[in-house]
Each structure stands twice: as C-alpha cells, then as structure tokens.
Amino acid sequence: MSSIVILTNLTLDGVMQAPGRPDEDRRNGFTHGGWATPYAAMQEAGESMANVGALLLGRRTYEDFYGFWPHQTGNPFTEILNRMQKYVASTTLQEPLAWSNSTLLKGNVHEAVANLKGQPGKDILVMGSGDLIQTLIKHDLIDRYVLLIHPLVLGSGRRLFPEGGASPTLQLVDARTTSTGVVVATYHPAAPLTGTPA
C-alpha cells in the first residue's frame, strides 16, 4: 500500500497560504506571499521526499506549480517534478492535462485517493492544496503530516486547520530544527484523547 503524506509550510499561527512567492495566492487580499522563502526550510527537509513516488494536488496548487516549475532552469527540483507522476483533484479541469505525467482523478476524490492508497508503491505527497487536505482528513486518508513550522506570525491567511474545518488528533513522532529555526515536525494520526485531565 502507498501512504498519503502531507508536506507543508506553516507559520506559528497555522497559515499555509502563499509561502513561496509574493504573487502565489492573493485570495482575500493576502499580502504576505513569499513568507517562507527566506527560511529555505524545504531544502533541509529533502529527506521527507526520499520515498515519494507521486504528487497529489488540488486544482489551484496544480495550476500554480505548472505555471512556475517547468520554466525554472538549472533547478534539480524542476526535472524531478516534470518526471514525477501527478494526480490532480479537480471538478473543472479536463484531460489531457498540460503538464507531463499528470492524471485527473475521476469520481469522488476520497474514493479515488483510497484506491491510490490501496495500490503498491511509494509515498504519495500532498503539497499546498488546503481544500483537498480537508477532504482527506474527513475521510481518514492521511498517513503522515510533515509540517515545516516557521518562527513567524502573520495574523491572517488561509490555514491548514481552519475554523470549522476537520480537526484531526495527531501524535508527534519526530521533530528537528533547521539552521534557520524552522521546526520540521512529523505527526501520525492518533486516536482522539478521551476523558478529562486529572
């Protein structure tokens, strides 16, 4: 079976919106785009991608990645992404998808992802794609969360765990700090805590 792994940049107040570039995602007037770039945490979290065989992306993240990565020259990540299998969850896109090795998921997203998980293979990595992550949480389809928690508070922006959204119980299984102060925290889903504190 394959594992579904979330890898995402977060601020201390849980914002995940537009970590890479100023123009990445300006929804709701967000003006802090590119906030994660000075910390370069993704470069130090590279081992989190060692067993990745495919990407699973929502429509917005897929279009953003396709608009940016294939045009980057001299960056080894570009070739990795171009070659990697990409599964896309969207109700508006149609095949054939423009980016090489991209497949549009058919039917209900959670059923399609459950089918992917049931197949032998490497990890399936989800980056960005906040709405998709909420769907995956609701259907207990996430096996591991790798959260790159930056020493930064923005006060606004789209969050990984929004108010009123799905709220999983997690168990910390690993944590380390990058040279720029980003905590790379790895969590597994856990059973909800029961009872009240003593």
C-alpha positions in Angstrom: 0.0 0.0 0.0 1.0 3.6 -0.6 1.0 6.3 2.2 -0.5 9.7 1.8 1.9 12.3 3.2 1.2 16.0 3.8 4.3 18.2 3.4 3.5 21.9 4.0 5.0 25.2 5.2 3.2 26.7 8.2 3.5 29.8 10.3 3.1 29.6 14.1 -0.5 30.7 13.7 -1.1 28.0 11.2 -1.1 30.0 7.9 -0.2 27.9 4.8 -1.1 30.4 2.1 1.4 31.5 -0.5 4.7 30.5 1.2 6.8 30.7 -1.9 6.2 33.9 -3.9 4.5 37.3 -3.5 2.1 36.6 -6.4 1.4 32.9 -5.5 -2.0 33.3 -3.9 -3.6 36.7 -3.3 -7.0 35.4 -2.3 -8.9 37.5 0.2 -6.3 40.3 -0.2 -3.4 38.3 1.2 -0.3 40.4 1.0 2.4 38.3 2.8 3.2 35.9 -0.2 6.7 34.5 -0.1 7.0 34.5 3.7 8.7 31.1 3.8 11.4 31.8 1.2 14.0 33.5 3.5 14.0 30.4 5.7 14.7 27.9 2.9 13.3 25.0 5.0 12.3 22.9 2.1 15.9 22.4 1.1 16.7 21.0 4.6 13.6 18.8 4.6 14.6 17.0 1.5 14.7 13.5 3.2 11.0 13.8 3.6 10.8 13.3 -0.2 13.2 10.3 -0.3 10.4 7.8 -0.7 8.0 9.9 -2.8 6.6 8.3 -5.9 3.8 10.7 -6.9 2.2 14.0 -6.1 -1.4 14.6 -5.2 -2.6 18.1 -5.8 -5.7 20.2 -5.8 -6.6 22.2 -8.9 -5.2 25.6 -7.7 -1.9 24.1 -6.5 -1.5 22.1 -9.7 -2.0 25.2 -11.9 0.4 27.2 -9.7 3.1 24.6 -9.9 2.6 24.1 -13.6 2.8 27.8 -14.2 6.1 28.0 -12.3 8.2 24.9 -12.1 8.6 23.7 -15.7 10.1 27.2 -16.5 12.8 27.0 -13.9 16.2 26.2 -15.4 19.2 24.9 -13.5 17.0 23.8 -10.6 17.1 20.0 -10.0 13.6 20.1 -8.5 12.2 21.1 -11.9 13.3 17.8 -13.5 12.1 15.8 -10.5 8.6 17.4 -10.7 8.4 17.0 -14.5 9.2 13.3 -14.3 7.0 12.5 -11.3 3.5 11.2 -11.6 1.0 13.9 -10.6 -2.6 13.1 -9.6 -5.0 16.1 -9.7 -8.2 16.5 -7.8 -10.5 18.9 -9.8 -14.1 19.2 -10.9 -13.3 21.9 -13.6 -10.1 20.6 -15.3 -10.3 18.2 -18.2 -7.9 15.7 -19.7 -5.4 15.7 -21.3 -3.7 17.8 -18.6 -0.9 20.1 -19.9 1.9 19.0 -17.5 3.7 15.8 -18.3 2.7 12.7 -16.3 -0.4 14.3 -14.9 -3.7 12.3 -14.3 -7.1 13.8 -13.4 -8.8 11.8 -10.6 -12.2 10.5 -11.6 -15.3 10.4 -9.4 -15.3 11.2 -5.7 -11.9 12.4 -4.6 -11.9 10.4 -1.4 -12.8 7.2 -3.2 -10.1 7.8 -5.9 -7.5 8.6 -3.3 -8.4 5.5 -1.3 -7.9 3.5 -4.5 -4.5 5.0 -5.0 -3.6 4.2 -1.4 -4.5 0.5 -2.0 -2.0 0.1 -4.8 1.6 -0.9 -4.0 4.1 1.9 -4.4 6.0 4.7 -2.8 4.5 7.6 -0.8 2.0 10.0 -2.4 2.9 13.5 -1.4 0.4 16.4 -1.0 1.8 19.9 -1.1 -0.3 23.0 -0.7 -3.9 22.0 -1.6 -5.6 23.1 1.6 -9.2 22.2 0.5 -8.0 18.8 -0.7 -6.3 18.2 2.6 -9.6 18.9 4.5 -11.3 16.3 2.4 -8.6 13.8 3.1 -8.7 14.4 6.8 -12.5 13.9 6.9 -12.1 10.5 5.3 -9.1 9.4 7.4 -6.8 9.1 4.3 -3.7 10.8 5.6 -0.9 8.6 7.0 1.7 11.3 7.9 2.0 15.0 8.3 5.4 16.7 7.8 4.8 20.3 9.0 7.5 22.9 8.4 6.7 25.3 11.2 8.2 28.7 10.7 9.0 31.2 13.6 6.7 33.7 12.1 3.1 35.0 12.9 1.1 36.6 10.1 -2.3 37.1 11.7 -4.2 36.4 8.5 -4.3 34.0 5.6 -5.7 30.6 4.8 -4.8 28.0 7.5 -4.1 24.3 7.3 -6.7 23.7 10.1 -9.3 26.4 9.5 -12.0 27.3 12.0 -14.9 24.9 11.5 -12.8 22.5 9.4 -11.7 19.0 10.1 -9.6 18.7 13.3 -7.5 15.5 13.5 -5.8 14.2 16.6 -2.1 13.9 15.9 0.9 12.1 17.6 4.3 13.6 17.3 6.8 11.0 16.0 9.8 13.2 15.1 10.9 16.8 15.4 14.1 18.7 14.5 15.1 22.3 13.8 16.7 23.6 10.7 19.6 26.1 10.7 17.1 28.9 10.2 14.9 28.0 13.1 12.1 26.1 11.3 10.7 23.1 13.2 10.2 20.1 11.0 7.6 18.2 12.9 6.3 14.8 11.7 3.0 13.5 13.0 0.9 10.4 12.6 -2.8 10.4 13.1 -3.8 9.2 16.5 -6.9 8.1 18.3 -8.7 11.1 20.0 -7.9 11.6 23.6 -10.6 10.6 26.0 -11.6 11.6 29.5 -10.6 14.9 31.2 -7.2 15.9 32.6 -6.6 14.9 36.2 
